[in-house]
Amino acid sequence: GYNPEYGARPLRRAIQRYVENPLSTKILRSDFKEGDTVAISVEAEELSFTKAEPVKA
């Protein structure tokens, strides 16, 4: 989370490494398209990205 010396930068890097980068790769491979809802879960200590049904407001 938060480090007094570095602020929230370590958290930001973790989000990039574990969420943004793998999700970007999947979008480029056309696993997901514009408008898709993506669910992120943990499987075998790794994040798993799956297409989900949109949540109705």
N, CA, C and O atoms as a GROMACS GRO file, in nm:
protein
  228
    1GLY      N    1   0.075  -0.116   0.000
    1GLY     CA    2   0.000   0.000   0.000
    1GLY      C    3   0.082   0.127   0.000
    1GLY      O    4   0.133   0.171  -0.103
    2TYR      N    5   0.095   0.185   0.117
    2TYR     CA    6   0.156   0.317   0.128
    2TYR      C    7   0.290   0.305   0.199
    2TYR      O    8   0.301   0.234   0.299
    3ASN      N    9   0.391   0.374   0.148
    3ASN     CA   10   0.523   0.379   0.208
    3ASN      C   11   0.554   0.525   0.236
    3ASN      O   12   0.546   0.607   0.144
    4PRO      N   13   0.591   0.562   0.361
    4PRO     CA   14   0.616   0.702   0.391
    4PRO      C   15   0.722   0.766   0.300
    4PRO      O   16   0.713   0.884   0.268
    5GLU      N   17   0.820   0.688   0.260
    5GLU     CA   18   0.927   0.743   0.176
    5GLU      C   19   0.886   0.755   0.030
    5GLU      O   20   0.920   0.853  -0.036
    6TYR      N   21   0.812   0.656  -0.021
    6TYR     CA   22   0.778   0.652  -0.163
    6TYR      C   23   0.631   0.680  -0.192
    6TYR      O   24   0.593   0.686  -0.309
    7GLY      N   25   0.549   0.698  -0.091
    7GLY     CA   26   0.407   0.722  -0.113
    7GLY      C   27   0.339   0.597  -0.166
    7GLY      O   28   0.366   0.486  -0.119
    8ALA      N   29   0.251   0.613  -0.263
    8ALA     CA   30   0.175   0.501  -0.320
    8ALA      C   31   0.240   0.445  -0.446
    8ALA      O   32   0.180   0.361  -0.513
    9ARG      N   33   0.360   0.491  -0.481
    9ARG     CA   34   0.425   0.444  -0.605
    9ARG      C   35   0.443   0.293  -0.611
    9ARG      O   36   0.420   0.235  -0.717
   10PRO      N   37   0.483   0.224  -0.502
   10PRO     CA   38   0.494   0.078  -0.512
   10PRO      C   39   0.360   0.012  -0.545
   10PRO      O   40   0.357  -0.086  -0.620
   11LEU      N   41   0.251   0.063  -0.491
   11LEU     CA   42   0.119   0.009  -0.522
   11LEU      C   43   0.085   0.033  -0.668
   11LEU      O   44   0.032  -0.056  -0.735
   12ARG      N   45   0.116   0.151  -0.719
   12ARG     CA   46   0.090   0.183  -0.860
   12ARG      C   47   0.166   0.088  -0.952
   12ARG      O   48   0.111   0.041  -1.051
   13ARG      N   49   0.292   0.060  -0.919
   13ARG     CA   50   0.372  -0.033  -1.001
   13ARG      C   51   0.315  -0.174  -0.996
   13ARG      O   52   0.315  -0.245  -1.097
   14ALA      N   53   0.266  -0.215  -0.880
   14ALA     CA   54   0.207  -0.349  -0.867
   14ALA      C   55   0.080  -0.360  -0.952
   14ALA      O   56   0.058  -0.462  -1.017
   15ILE      N   57  -0.002  -0.256  -0.952
   15ILE     CA   58  -0.123  -0.257  -1.035
   15ILE      C   59  -0.086  -0.266  -1.182
   15ILE      O   60  -0.149  -0.340  -1.257
   16GLN      N   61   0.015  -0.191  -1.224
   16GLN     CA   62   0.060  -0.198  -1.364
   16GLN      C   63   0.109  -0.338  -1.397
   16GLN      O   64   0.071  -0.394  -1.501
   17ARG      N   65   0.190  -0.394  -1.313
   17ARG     CA   66   0.253  -0.524  -1.341
   17ARG      C   67   0.153  -0.639  -1.342
   17ARG      O   68   0.157  -0.725  -1.431
   18TYR      N   69   0.062  -0.641  -1.245
   18TYR     CA   70  -0.026  -0.757  -1.230
   18TYR      C   71  -0.164  -0.741  -1.293
   18TYR      O   72  -0.231  -0.841  -1.317
   19VAL      N   73  -0.207  -0.618  -1.322
   19VAL     CA   74  -0.340  -0.597  -1.379
   19VAL      C   75  -0.331  -0.533  -1.518
   19VAL      O   76  -0.376  -0.592  -1.616
   20GLU      N   77  -0.275  -0.414  -1.527
   20GLU     CA   78  -0.278  -0.340  -1.653
   20GLU      C   79  -0.201  -0.409  -1.764
   20GLU      O   80  -0.252  -0.421  -1.876
   21ASN      N   81  -0.080  -0.454  -1.738
   21ASN     CA   82   0.000  -0.517  -1.844
   21ASN      C   83  -0.063  -0.646  -1.897
   21ASN      O   84  -0.078  -0.659  -2.018
   22PRO      N   85  -0.101  -0.742  -1.810
   22PRO     CA   86  -0.164  -0.863  -1.864
   22PRO      C   87  -0.298  -0.835  -1.933
   22PRO      O   88  -0.329  -0.897  -2.034
   23LEU      N   89  -0.377  -0.743  -1.878
   23LEU     CA   90  -0.505  -0.711  -1.940
   23LEU      C   91  -0.484  -0.646  -2.077
   23LEU      O   92  -0.557  -0.676  -2.171
   24SER      N   93  -0.386  -0.558  -2.089
   24SER     CA   94  -0.355  -0.496  -2.218
   24SER      C   95  -0.318  -0.601  -2.321
   24SER      O   96  -0.360  -0.593  -2.436
   25THR      N   97  -0.239  -0.699  -2.281
   25THR     CA   98  -0.200  -0.807  -2.372
   25THR      C   99  -0.322  -0.883  -2.419
   25THR      O  100  -0.334  -0.915  -2.538
   26LYS      N  101  -0.414  -0.913  -2.329
   26LYS     CA  102  -0.535  -0.986  -2.367
   26LYS      C  103  -0.624  -0.904  -2.460
   26LYS      O  104  -0.686  -0.959  -2.551
   27ILE      N  105  -0.629  -0.773  -2.440
   27ILE     CA  106  -0.707  -0.687  -2.529
   27ILE      C  107  -0.643  -0.686  -2.668
   27ILE      O  108  -0.714  -0.693  -2.768
   28LEU      N  109  -0.511  -0.676  -2.675
   28LEU     CA  110  -0.442  -0.677  -2.804
   28LEU      C  111  -0.459  -0.809  -2.877
   28LEU      O  112  -0.460  -0.812  -3.000
   29ARG      N  113  -0.473  -0.920  -2.802
   29ARG     CA  114  -0.496  -1.052  -2.863
   29ARG      C  115  -0.643  -1.073  -2.896
   29ARG      O  116  -0.681  -1.181  -2.942
   30SER      N  117  -0.725  -0.971  -2.874
   30SER     CA  118  -0.870  -0.976  -2.900
   30SER      C  119  -0.944  -1.073  -2.809
   30SER      O  120  -1.051  -1.121  -2.845
   31ASP      N  121  -0.888  -1.102  -2.691
   31ASP     CA  122  -0.961  -1.182  -2.593
   31ASP      C  123  -1.080  -1.103  -2.539
   31ASP      O  124  -1.182  -1.160  -2.501
   32PHE      N  125  -1.065  -0.970  -2.535
   32PHE     CA  126  -1.170  -0.880  -2.490
   32PHE      C  127  -1.183  -0.767  -2.592
   32PHE      O  128  -1.087  -0.732  -2.660
   33LYS      N  129  -1.304  -0.712  -2.600
   33LYS     CA  130  -1.326  -0.602  -2.694
   33LYS      C  131  -1.392  -0.485  -2.622
   33LYS      O  132  -1.432  -0.498  -2.506
   34GLU      N  133  -1.404  -0.374  -2.691
   34GLU     CA  134  -1.466  -0.254  -2.633
   34GLU      C  135  -1.606  -0.286  -2.581
   34GLU      O  136  -1.686  -0.348  -2.651
   35GLY      N  137  -1.633  -0.245  -2.460
   35GLY     CA  138  -1.764  -0.266  -2.399
   35GLY      C  139  -1.773  -0.391  -2.314
   35GLY      O  140  -1.870  -0.406  -2.239
   36ASP      N  141  -1.675  -0.481  -2.323
   36ASP     CA  142  -1.677  -0.601  -2.240
   36ASP      C  143  -1.656  -0.565  -2.094
   36ASP      O  144  -1.587  -0.469  -2.061
   37THR      N  145  -1.718  -0.644  -2.007
   37THR     CA  146  -1.693  -0.634  -1.864
   37THR      C  147  -1.597  -0.746  -1.828
   37THR      O  148  -1.622  -0.862  -1.861
   38VAL      N  149  -1.488  -0.712  -1.762
   38VAL     CA  150  -1.385  -0.811  -1.729
   38VAL      C  151  -1.386  -0.835  -1.579
   38VAL      O  152  -1.378  -0.741  -1.499
   39ALA      N  153  -1.395  -0.962  -1.541
   39ALA     CA  154  -1.387  -1.001  -1.400
   39ALA      C  155  -1.245  -1.049  -1.373
   39ALA      O  156  -1.187  -1.123  -1.453
   40ILE      N  157  -1.190  -1.008  -1.261
   40ILE     CA  158  -1.056  -1.049  -1.222
   40ILE      C  159  -1.068  -1.132  -1.095
   40ILE      O  160  -1.127  -1.088  -0.997
   41SER      N  161  -1.011  -1.253  -1.098
   41SER     CA  162  -1.013  -1.338  -0.980
   41SER      C  163  -0.874  -1.398  -0.961
   41SER      O  164  -0.787  -1.383  -1.047
   42VAL      N  165  -0.855  -1.465  -0.850
   42VAL     CA  166  -0.727  -1.527  -0.819
   42VAL      C  167  -0.742  -1.678  -0.833
   42VAL      O  168  -0.830  -1.738  -0.771
   43GLU      N  169  -0.657  -1.738  -0.914
   43GLU     CA  170  -0.655  -1.883  -0.934
   43GLU      C  171  -0.511  -1.929  -0.927
   43GLU      O  172  -0.426  -1.881  -1.002
   44ALA      N  173  -0.483  -2.022  -0.838
   44ALA     CA  174  -0.347  -2.076  -0.821
   44ALA      C  175  -0.246  -1.964  -0.800
   44ALA      O  176  -0.138  -1.964  -0.859
   45GLU      N  177  -0.282  -1.868  -0.715
   45GLU     CA  178  -0.196  -1.755  -0.679
   45GLU      C  179  -0.163  -1.662  -0.796
   45GLU      O  180  -0.064  -1.589  -0.790
   46GLU      N  181  -0.244  -1.665  -0.902
   46GLU     CA  182  -0.227  -1.575  -1.016
   46GLU      C  183  -0.362  -1.512  -1.049
   46GLU      O  184  -0.467  -1.570  -1.022
   47LEU      N  185  -0.357  -1.393  -1.106
   47LEU     CA  186  -0.481  -1.327  -1.146
   47LEU      C  187  -0.534  -1.390  -1.274
   47LEU      O  188  -0.458  -1.422  -1.366
   48SER      N  189  -0.665  -1.407  -1.278
   48SER     CA  190  -0.732  -1.464  -1.394
   48SER      C  191  -0.832  -1.361  -1.445
   48SER      O  192  -0.907  -1.302  -1.367
   49PHE      N  193  -0.834  -1.338  -1.576
   49PHE     CA  194  -0.922  -1.240  -1.638
   49PHE      C  195  -1.026  -1.314  -1.721
   49PHE      O  196  -0.990  -1.392  -1.810
   50THR      N  197  -1.154  -1.290  -1.693
   50THR     CA  198  -1.261  -1.355  -1.769
   50THR      C  199  -1.366  -1.252  -1.806
   50THR      O  200  -1.385  -1.152  -1.737
   51LYS      N  201  -1.435  -1.278  -1.917
   51LYS     CA  202  -1.545  -1.192  -1.958
   51LYS      C  203  -1.663  -1.220  -1.866
   51LYS      O  204  -1.696  -1.335  -1.839
   52ALA      N  205  -1.725  -1.113  -1.817
   52ALA     CA  206  -1.836  -1.127  -1.723
   52ALA      C  207  -1.958  -1.054  -1.777
   52ALA      O  208  -1.948  -0.968  -1.866
   53GLU      N  209  -2.073  -1.089  -1.724
   53GLU     CA  210  -2.195  -1.019  -1.758
   53GLU      C  211  -2.192  -0.881  -1.693
   53GLU      O  212  -2.153  -0.869  -1.577
   54PRO      N  213  -2.233  -0.777  -1.765
   54PRO     CA  214  -2.235  -0.643  -1.705
   54PRO      C  215  -2.331  -0.638  -1.586
   54PRO      O  216  -2.433  -0.706  -1.585
   55VAL      N  217  -2.297  -0.558  -1.489
   55VAL     CA  218  -2.381  -0.540  -1.371
   55VAL      C  219  -2.484  -0.433  -1.402
   55VAL      O  220  -2.450  -0.324  -1.448
   56LYS      N  221  -2.610  -0.464  -1.377
   56LYS     CA  222  -2.718  -0.367  -1.401
   56LYS      C  223  -2.722  -0.268  -1.285
   56LYS      O  224  -2.716  -0.308  -1.169
   57ALA      N  225  -2.733  -0.140  -1.317
   57ALA     CA  226  -2.737  -0.037  -1.212
   57ALA      C  227  -2.874  -0.024  -1.151
   57ALA      O  228  -2.895   0.058  -1.062
   0.00000   0.00000   0.00000
